[in-house]
Amino acid sequence: MIIVLEGLDCSGKSTQAKLISNQLTQLGINNKWLHFPSLDKDSAFAEATGNLLQGKFGKLSTLNPYLCALVFAANQFSEKDKLIDDKVIILDRYFYSNMAYQAANLPTPAEKEAFTLWLAKAMLSDFTMPKGDLIFYLNVPEQAHQKLLQQKIANKKNDIYEEEWQYQQQVKAEYSRLAKLYNFICVDCGEGENMAAPHLINQRLMPHILKKLE
């Protein structure tokens, strides 16, 4: 079974991936978790992805979404063997992120839809990547998200997709569209206008996972 965690930057995906993995391990369920894009290995795909995120191929406004999508798609395809496993696999991002972040850089609804269909064909038919069995979208309150993103930028740990708040809002709109198309489970990660504590968010995720494992 593949569990996918999707969401905007700073939405707590890695934290939840670790918590889910730990809880499944405590229940005696064999599992592993992976983060995409993969940047910590010595490969051409990881290098190209890192260069893109660092802006070495140009500013976001000048990049072709289709070409960017191919870089991220190749990065995930290079890890395909790790996704073919009897274990429960927890993914911190998958190709749905690629759909959302690149479609946000296209001007019209028709172009966004055409791009989504193209990337789905590339990943599922051409690359024969497995689908996610449970796809969660971590929905963070806008005020909390903006504060977390500003902190990341202030610490100079951001990439080109995190530089502009307006772009993040466009990505959020794309996630809303994809949630309907791919039946995402949308999880409220807020507590009022603030981010909920990680263990509270985890309590909102785990019932769905345990039910799927029955």
N, C-alpha and C positions, 0 to 999 in steps of 0.2 A: 504494500500500500504506500502511496506517495501522498504526503501531506505538504501543501504549499502555503507559505506565508507571504502575502503580498501587502504592499502599502507604500506610502510616500517615505522619503528619507526621514530618518529619526523617528519612525513609528514604533520601534521596539521589536522588530522582526527577529533579530539575532538573539535578544534576551528571551523571547518566547520559544525560539527553536531550542535553546539550551534547557529551558524549564520543561518543555514537552519531552525532550530526550531523557532528562533525569527522571521524570515521573514514569515514563514507559519502562525504563531500566528497573526502577523500583518494583514495578508490577511484573517483572520477569519477561518483558517483551523486547526482543532483540531489535535494535534500531541504530540508525546513524543519521547525522545531519550534515548538510552541505550548504555552502554559501555561494551564490552566483552574483556577479561574475567571479570566476576563479582568477585571482591575481597573484597567488603566492607560489606559483610553480614556474619552472624554467621552460616556457613554451612560447612559440610565436604567437599563439592565440592570446595568451595572458599578456604578453608584451603589447600587442596591438590594442587590446582592450584598455590597458593602463594608459597608454599614450592618448587614446581617444578621451578618456575621462579627465586627463590632465590638460586637455585643450591643445595638445601638440598637433592635431589634425585641423585645427581651426576653431573659431567660436561656434557655439551651438547654432546660432542663426544662419550660419553659412554652410552647415553640414547637411548632406542628403540623408533623410531618415532611412531610406532603403539600404544605403551603404552602411550606415551605423548599425542597423538591425542585423546585417550579415556578420559584422564583427562580433556582436554579442551572441548571435546564433552559433557561430563557429566555436566560440568559447564554451558554450554549453554542450555542443556536440562532442567536443574533445573530452568531456567528462561522462559521456553516455554510458560507458561500461559500469560506472559506479551507481547508475540508476536501475540497472537490471539486477535485482537482488531480492531474496526472500525476506529480507529485513523490512521493517517499517522505515521509510526514508522521509526525513523532514528537510524540506528545501526552503532556505532563506532566499527568496526570489526564484522565479522560473521565467519561462518565455512570455508570461503575461506581463511582466515588468517591461520587457522589450516592446511589446505591443503598446502599452500605455505611454511610455516615455518617448517613443519615436512618433507615434500618431499625434501626440501633443504638438509636434513641430510641423504638422500639416494643416493647411488653411481651411478646408471645407469638410463637412460631414461625409460627403461622398468619397473623398480621398482617404479619409480616416478609415472608413469601412472597407474600401478596396485594399488598403494596406493591411488591415487586420486579417482579411481573408488570405492574402498572399503569404503573410508570415505563418499563419496557421497551417497552410499547405506545405510551406518549407519545413516547418518543424515536425509536423505529424506525418506527412506523406513522404517527403523527400529524405529527411533525416531520420524518420521513424522514431522520434523521441516519444517516450511514454507520456500519457496524460496524467494530470494530477487527479487523485481520487477525492481529496478534500482540499478545497481552495479557500483559504481565509483571506479576507481583506481587513486589515487593521485600520480602523477609522479613528483618527486622532482629532480632538477639538482644534479648530483653526488657530486660536490664540496660543495654545500650548505648542502646536507644531511650529508656528512662526518663531517662538522663543527658542525652541531647541535648535532650529535651523540657523538662527542668528548666532547662537553660541558656537555652532560648528564652523560657521564662516569666520567668526572672530578668532577661532583657534587655527584657522587656515587648514582645516581638514576636509574641506568640501571639494566636490568635483564640478564640472561644467553644468551638470544638470541641476545642481543645487544653488547656483549663483543668483537666480532671479526668482523672487517670490511669485510673480505672475506666472512663470512657467510651471512652478509646482502646482498652482491652482488649475492650470490647463491639464496637467497630468492627473490630478484628482478627478476632473470631469471625465477623462478617458477611463479611469478605473470604474466610475459609476456606470459608464456604457458597457464595459467588459463584464461587470458584475452581473448584469442582466443576461448577457450573451452566454456566459460560461457558468452561471449559477454559483457565484461566489457566496460564501457565508460571511456576511458583513458583521464585524465585531466592534462594538462601541468600546473604545479604549479610553473614554473620558470619565472624569468624575467632576461634574460641573464643567467649568471652562478649563480645568487642569487635566493633565495626564493621570490616569488611574495608576495605582501601584501595580508593579508587574505581577504579583501573585493574584490580584483581583482580575486582571486581564486573563491570566492563565485559567482561572476558574470559569471564565466565560467561553474558553476554547475547549477545555478537556471533555465536557459532556458530549460534544459532537464527535470527538475522536474516539472516545470509549464506545459510543453507540455504533460507530462504523466498524469497530473491531469485534463487535459481538458475533 
